[in-house]
Amino acid sequence: VDVEERACSDAHAADISCIYMLKNMNALVTGDLEGVVCLWDLEAGEKLMSIQLAPEDLEIGAARSSVSFASRPIVSQVCLLDRARLLLAVTHEGKVMTVNTSTGRTLW
């Protein structure tokens, strides 16, 4: 097991459900079955941020979701946009969360 694989497994308690790599920016995003999303610097081999998706943070389109989860949302897709300034995470139920990677703030 190499250092990056070990670091990734230490950051996620649950199985990883999706991965997105932006090679020209040396960035990687991982999402897991318990709603944790991590942003990685591939060159340094370090985790830059970790976000726990919570049901109250998730939206369907522009309207806040009133769906209640029995457990944490499963992250089914992740990607980076706008030169890795925006992180987009989508749950298996189609709910979306966008995060500013510089500040860690949820945008919508």
C-alpha positions as CSV (number, residue, x, y, z in Angstrom):
1,V,0.0,0.0,0.0
2,D,1.5,3.3,-1.0
3,V,1.3,6.6,1.0
4,E,-1.5,8.1,-1.1
5,E,-3.6,5.0,-0.9
6,R,-3.1,4.8,2.9
7,A,-3.9,8.5,3.3
8,C,-7.1,8.1,1.3
9,S,-8.3,5.1,3.3
10,D,-7.5,7.0,6.5
11,A,-9.7,10.0,5.4
12,H,-12.7,7.7,4.5
13,A,-14.2,5.4,7.1
14,A,-16.6,4.1,4.5
15,D,-16.0,2.6,1.1
16,I,-15.1,5.1,-1.6
17,S,-18.0,5.4,-4.1
18,C,-16.6,7.9,-6.6
19,I,-13.4,9.5,-7.7
20,Y,-12.7,12.5,-10.0
21,M,-9.2,13.6,-11.1
22,L,-8.3,16.9,-12.7
23,K,-4.8,16.0,-13.9
24,N,-3.7,19.4,-15.2
25,M,-4.4,20.8,-11.7
26,N,-3.0,17.9,-9.8
27,A,-6.3,17.5,-7.9
28,L,-8.3,14.5,-6.9
29,V,-11.8,14.4,-5.3
30,T,-13.1,11.3,-3.6
31,G,-16.6,10.6,-2.2
32,D,-17.8,7.8,0.0
33,L,-20.8,5.8,1.1
34,E,-21.3,8.0,4.3
35,G,-21.4,11.4,2.6
36,V,-17.8,12.4,3.1
37,V,-16.1,14.2,0.2
38,C,-12.3,14.9,0.2
39,L,-10.2,17.2,-2.0
40,W,-6.6,16.1,-2.6
41,D,-3.4,17.7,-3.8
42,L,-1.9,14.9,-5.9
43,E,1.6,16.5,-6.2
44,A,2.0,16.9,-2.5
45,G,0.0,13.8,-1.6
46,E,-2.0,15.7,0.9
47,K,-5.7,16.1,1.8
48,L,-6.7,19.8,1.3
49,M,-10.3,19.6,2.7
50,S,-12.9,17.1,3.9
51,I,-16.6,17.8,3.8
52,Q,-19.4,15.8,5.4
53,L,-22.6,16.2,3.4
54,A,-25.5,16.7,5.6
55,P,-29.1,16.4,4.5
56,E,-29.9,20.1,5.4
57,D,-27.0,21.2,3.0
58,L,-28.4,19.4,0.0
59,E,-30.6,20.9,-2.7
60,I,-32.8,19.8,-5.5
61,G,-32.4,22.4,-8.2
62,A,-32.8,25.8,-6.6
63,A,-35.2,24.7,-3.8
64,R,-34.0,23.4,-0.5
65,S,-34.8,19.7,0.0
66,S,-37.2,18.6,2.7
67,V,-36.2,15.0,2.3
68,S,-35.1,13.3,5.5
69,F,-32.4,10.7,5.4
70,A,-32.4,7.6,7.6
71,S,-28.6,7.6,7.2
72,R,-26.0,9.8,5.7
73,P,-26.3,10.5,1.9
74,I,-24.2,8.3,-0.4
75,V,-22.0,10.4,-2.7
76,S,-22.4,9.1,-6.3
77,Q,-20.6,11.7,-8.3
78,V,-18.0,14.4,-7.7
79,C,-16.2,16.9,-9.9
80,L,-14.2,20.1,-9.9
81,L,-15.2,23.1,-11.9
82,D,-13.7,26.6,-12.7
83,R,-10.0,25.6,-12.3
84,A,-10.7,23.5,-9.2
85,R,-12.3,26.5,-7.4
86,L,-15.7,24.8,-7.2
87,L,-16.4,21.2,-5.9
88,L,-19.6,19.7,-7.0
89,A,-21.0,16.6,-5.2
90,V,-24.1,14.7,-6.1
91,T,-25.9,12.1,-3.9
92,H,-27.4,8.8,-5.2
93,E,-30.8,10.6,-4.8
94,G,-29.8,13.4,-7.2
95,K,-29.3,16.1,-4.6
96,V,-26.4,18.6,-5.3
97,M,-23.9,20.4,-3.1
98,T,-21.5,23.0,-4.4
99,V,-18.5,24.1,-2.3
100,N,-16.0,26.9,-2.8
101,T,-12.6,25.1,-2.4
102,S,-10.8,28.2,-1.3
103,T,-13.1,29.0,1.6
104,G,-14.9,25.7,2.2
105,R,-18.3,27.5,2.1
106,T,-21.3,25.9,0.6
107,L,-22.6,28.0,-2.3
108,W,-25.9,26.3,-3.1
